[in-house]
Amino acid sequence: MTSRIAPIMPSRRWEVLTAAQLDRIREAIFTVLAQVGVRFPLTAALDILEAHGAVIDRASRLARLPRGLVETALATAPREFTLCGREPACDLLLDGRHCYLSNDASGVFVVDPASGARRPSTLADVADSARFVDALPEVAFAWGPIVAAGDTPAGSRALHEAAAVLANTTKHFQAVTCVGERPARLLVELAAAVSGGRDELRRRPLVSLIACPVDPLGNDAVSLEAGLVCAAAGVPCGFLSLTLGGGTAPATLAANLVVNGAAVLADLVLLQLASPGAPVFFAGAPSVMDLRTGGYTGGGPEDDVLAAAATQVGRSFGLPVNMGTMATGAKEPGWQAGVDDALSTAASVLAGADMMSGAGMLDGSRTLSYPHLVMETELYRIVARLAQGIIVNDETLALDAIRRVGPNGTYLADKHTRRHLREIWQPAVWDRTSYDAWLAGGKRGALESAAEQAREILDSHVSAPLPDEVAAELRAIVARADGEFELSAVVGRVDTELS
C-alpha cells in the first residue's frame, strides 16, 4: 500500500509577537550568545568555534559567540530543503508554506491494543508503530522511534529502533535516539543502505536527526558528536530545546524564548561552521513548570503561546522549524487530551511551523495509545480546515446559484452544491448521530470508533517492504553494532574494576 501525506497549508499566520517584540527577543538572544555563552563539552566543537572567532573558556567549556559570527554562520544555512521518503510521494518540502505532523518519540509504555493494559514497550512495538504511522496520511513523517525497544541491548538499542522504523515505513524518518559519534555513523550507514549509497542519501535524505541541548544554555557531548557526523553526511539536523519556565529557564515567557532560542542557535552555528550549507532546522518545545509537581505540564495555555512565539522566532532567522505539538499530560484519551492537543496543534499550524512533532502520546510523552493517535488525526483535519480559511472568488460567491434558487428555495439539488458539497468537512470518528441512534448503537463514541480503526490498521496495513538484500544489510549493521557496543561495555567494566 502506497503511503500518502496530507500537509496543511495555512492561509494566514498568527503572529503572537509584534515586530517590535520579536526584535527585542532577537536582540536578547544575540546578547546572551555573546555575553553569557553556551557550554560545549566537546573539544572538537570548541576547536571549530574558536577557529572562527568565538571566545572560548577551556576550563568551563564555555563558548561566547559574537553576533557577526552567528549571522555569518546562519547565512550559509539553506532556507528551504526537502526531507525525503522512500517513495517520492512522501517527500516533505520545508519551504515555510507547508505544515507536516509527526508522531511523538521515545515513550517507554504502550497501551496494548489487545488487552488495553499499559505495559513496557518492545522492539515489536517499534515496528508496529512505524507501520501504523505509515498508514495515516495525516502523520507525514516518523519521529523517533515512537517508543523504546526495551527488550534490546541498551548500547545498540537506538540502531535496532532505527532499522525497525526504516523497514516499516516509506515515510521520512527523523531520528531522536541515535546520539554519540558511533551511533550516528551507524545511522548514516543504515540510511545509506536504504537509499542506495551515501551520495544518494545526500541527494535525497531519507533520515534526519534531532538532538536536544541540555538546558539552560548547555549541551552534552553525544548530541554534538551526532550533529557533526550527520551534518558532514548531508543528513538534515536540528536541535530541540526543552526549556522549562521556572526551572531551566526564567519564569517569564519572553525570557524562556530567549534561553530556548540561544541554546538552539548556538548548536546550529557549530554545524554551519563545520559543514557550511548543511541543511539544519530550528526546533523547540518550550514549556513552563507545573507549580504542583515541579515537572513538565504536558499541556497548558503557556505551552501554546510559547509554541507559536518560538516558531516565529525560528522563522525570523530564516530557518525551517520543528515545534513540539500535542503530547498531552492526560493519562487517557478524553476531554483533557482533546483540549490540549487541539489548542497546541492550532497554535503551531497558525504560526506556520514546518514540522510538528508529538502525536500519539499520553502522560507527557510516556505512553503510546493507538486510538488516541487516531483521534488526534481527526483533530489535525479539523485544524487543517480552520487554517484553510475562506476562499473568496466568483465561484465561491455563487451569485449565479443564488439567482437560480431565489427566495424561499433550496440549494440541495443545485449544480453548484453538487460541485462543492464534498468540500464540507466530515468526521471519521466523531459521533454526530441522533440521541436515539446513539442509544441504540450502545452509546458508541469517538474512542470506540478510534479503537476499531486502530485495530483494523494494525491487523491489515502492510508497509512497502525493503528489498531482501537491503533488509539483510540492515540486519548485518545492527548485529555489528551489538558486538561493538557489547565489547565497549566489557572494556568499560574492566577499566572500572582496574581503577
PyMOL commands that set and color helices and strands:
alter all, ss='L'
color gray80, all
select helices_A, chain A and resi 19-36+43-51+67-75+88-90+123-135+157-168+181-195+198-203+221-232+253-274+301-316+335-351+370-388+394-397+399-405+415-423+435-440+446-460+468-498
alter helices_A, ss='H'
color red, helices_A
select strands_A, chain A and resi 38-39+55-57+62-64+81-83+92-94+100-103+109-111+118-120+139-144+172-175+207-211+237-241+244-245+280-284+287-288+321-324+355-359+361-362+367-368
alter strands_A, ss='S'
color yellow, strands_A
deselect
rebuild
show_as cartoon
